[in-house]
Amino acid sequence: MEGWQRAFVLHGRPYSETSLMLDLFTEGHGRVRVLAKGARSRRSNLKGALQPFTPLLVRWGGRGEVKTLRNAEPVSLALPLTGLMLYSGLYVNELLARVLEAESDCATLFFDYLNCIQSLAAGQGSPELALRRFELALLAHLGYGVDFLHCAGSGEPVSDEMTYRYREEKGFIASLVVDNRSFTGRQLRALAERDFPDADTLRAAKRFTRMALKPYLGGKPLKSRELFRQFSVKAAPDAPTNAPDEPAS
């Protein structure tokens, strides 16, 4: 590969005695798996840099599925994610590592990711808004096309007060049935605009992204969600396990 790429570490694990196997999220090539030789050795200047949420400039080489990391330089200190924001960031990283195809064009999604973790690092209030916006951006990148603003049955614009039931591969159809797959026109408008002014629209967005992401994730549970549950129990032992801020799965 020629030139430098902006990147973040999504996940890393030890490889041999002194190396690391890394999943990177890069601006120009999406998810790339690299071997960072000697990165864990005492003399390595990369020992503290190859961590999640640290903005990097990287270069790699090789033609196989696993590339060899040639150079890596931190652009700045790691974004300061702690507590709930940290677990939310780990969820976003695991989501990308699970659903992105290797070495695909992700230039737009890269900036959606950057905006998401910057919002989490700011630590103002709940992470829900940042997570929902990123999940919708990821679905759009994956080619998941759905019309939130028109009834799939009649083609008419959705009405804020009417109820629409979601049907996979079809869209939202006006219905008198109210269940977990039902949304009001107001909630659908919020999804279309990625603007959630209140708790009702945020909860609706979470329900939708859970349904939409499920086929991409398969049956394997998200490790970050289990970590989040453990954190929630420690932070508030009497809180329900399905807390409002729990990341979608």
Disulfide bonds with the S-S distance in Angstrom:
none
